């Protein structure tokens, strides 16, 4: 009844409602563009050993707590011939703003910076602990300085996160997607007005969400991937929800209902399905907060806000747009659209033909779908996850080329050094240096360690660090085992030397994030599925419907995982698509689970609510299934098409 009244009010006061949304959109965008902050990547994971060690490192060893980078230099002859040039470049780099230290590869304090084959060297660059946006210009200046080495015939590339392409921002692809969605909607509706309304609604909701999100970046660290997820989800559900209400409205208009009454009824009936569908999607997205990783929590909350805004727009702006269109949306009697909406086609619609085919042998189709999805899910059994590294960059990117040079001349483990941090406040001062040397030897003896540098105390002699080079690369599962063995060494170090050790560094942070995400995947799935089962049970007053929905969602999700692994990890058809095979980005499975769950619940609600409504109105069970499916099939198909093909 409330939604009916909202639809009725919005239809009658359409210009006022439209004006209110336009004012809100303008205010949000103005606020975000003028007072908003900067997007920033942050992989903080509170409570993990690597993060705790990094936090302490910033306090006691600030000179090594900031971002680091590597200037990787390769020569066709002996690198020793360019010793003076390398020393001079290291000194010039130290003069770059925000550079704490640039270590000459021949320095006594350097660890593993000269290759055994004598043809490559690494200048380790340590930046001050400042925000990444402050390091963009210094990183470019480092390149300008080091590029002078190319004048001597040396090959120079740059490694480290500062030189990786970690931005996941919005691109022209989103515009292509909107244009394609417009085309699909026009083909489906056969009307510019009817096709334009879902797009206008979705763009309005996304615009308001983006404006608020940009403003929030002034106070909260927001990843560059957050707007992309919010826009993608916002456009998808915004178009879906508006489409569902408008489709219902046009069908009622074709049956002769007055436009005002039809808009209110469509908002009251289809609008209730929109509210429930939106609530389930928001549950899934809010569920990202249980993972315990701040940047992922922000992404989930932002996307959930986008879904909430899409719901508000669908329930208020859409009926207002229907009011502006008035009778122009009523299909002309006798037209193809009128026949389709009233069921007077000579031939049944494709959706109706399909559901009739399925219902002839439902068990066969159930087994067939389960079999196909199970086969598609099989590659997920060997899914590997990690955070991005230079290895995952496209050939020609400097981070990828640096990774390859280091791998060739030093071994892949040099691309992902670890840091063993020691709290030495309780150690015996008389034997401190000797004990640190013994600790270094024990660290070097750990299986999987290629090289361990000298233990370097800080100026206040309360902490020390040991740089460790593993034998395997940063995204190799064996490196995770090496990190665990180093951590298992901690009790022995404490018992023998009264030193408290912990393992950190970007590689250890990545491993901890990956481990946290992998461990949260099943609990996250359990929470969102469990809550959705409860909500579906309350709405449809059935236990079979939510159980069927949960099983089909899980099958769909794991099939999506399997296909993702097959293409992006195993490299199937990768060359055709220009994909560099490698481990899946660690947070992708959780995001994919949330997105697939949200869309699956949308489609479930749209289809089953129509079936239930037909059954309540007196149809038999089989008739209700056919009518409900035929009525929502076009909406679901159009939604799927505009989501996937771009």
Buried (B, 14 or more C-beta within 10 A) or exposed (E): EEBBEBBBBBBBBBEEBBEBBEEBBEEBBEBBEEEBBBBBBBBBBEEBBBBBBBEBBEEBBEEBBBBBBBBBBBBEEEBEEBBEBBBBBBEBBBEBEBBBBBBBBBBEEBBBBBBEEBBBBBBBBBBBBEEBEEBEEBBEBBBEBBBBBEEEEBBBBBBBBBBBBBEBEBEEEBEEBBEBBBEBBBEBBBBEBBBBBBBBBBBBBBBBBBBBBBBBBEEBBBBBBBBBBBBBBBBBBBBBBBBBBBBBBBBBBBEEBEBBBBBBBBBBBBBBBBBBBBBBBBBBBBBBBBBBBBBBBBBBBBBBBBBBBBBBBBBBBBBBBBBBBEEEBBBEEEEEBBBBBBBEEEEBBEBBEBBBEBEEEEEEEEEEBEEEBEEBBEBBEEBBBBBBBBBBBEEEBBBBBBBBBBBBBBBBBBBBBBBBBBBBEEBEEEEBEEBBEBBBEBBBEBEBBBBBBBBBBBEEEBBBBBBBBBBBBBBBEBBBBBBBBBBEBBEEBBEEBBBBBBBBBBBBBBBBBBBBBBEBBEEBBEBBBEBBBEBBBEBBEEEEBBEBBBEBBBBBBBBBBBBBBBBBBBBBEBEEEEBBEBBBBBBBBBBBBBBBBBBBBBBBBBBBBBBBBBBEEEBEEEEBBBBBBBBBBBBBBBBBBBBEEB
